[in-house]
Amino acid sequence: MKKVEGIVRHFKLEDVKNALTDQGIHGMTVSEVRGFGRQKGHTEIYRGTEYAIDFVPKVKIEVVCTDENLQTVVDTILQTAQTGQIGDGKIFVTNLEDSIRIRTGERGEEAL
């Protein structure tokens, strides 16, 4: 099993969710996050004064999938969230040792 974390722009969340659902991926966790990479934030003007925004707001989408579905999940997030501009985000993939469905006690891929 794998855990895929996609950090994407806010306005791409619905598109990514719908695309993953269309591909048969039905479970995900979404969190609002803030951070920066090479973009290093941006500046905004408020009431005539320029302010530096160091941490850019993004959305983190977490999907746990089987090894067989990994490439589908990654490709779907990549194609759907990409705008071609700096700040599109990142995708991280990690190995997942186990998962347990609390209600039934099922373990591993059966718990997904």
Secondary structure, DSSP 8 states (H G I E B T S, - for coil): -EEEEEEE-GGGHHHHHHHHHHTT----EEEEEEE-STT--EEEEETTEEEEE-SEEEEEEEEEE-GGGHHHHHHHHHHHH--SSTT--EEEEEE----B-TTT--BGGGG-
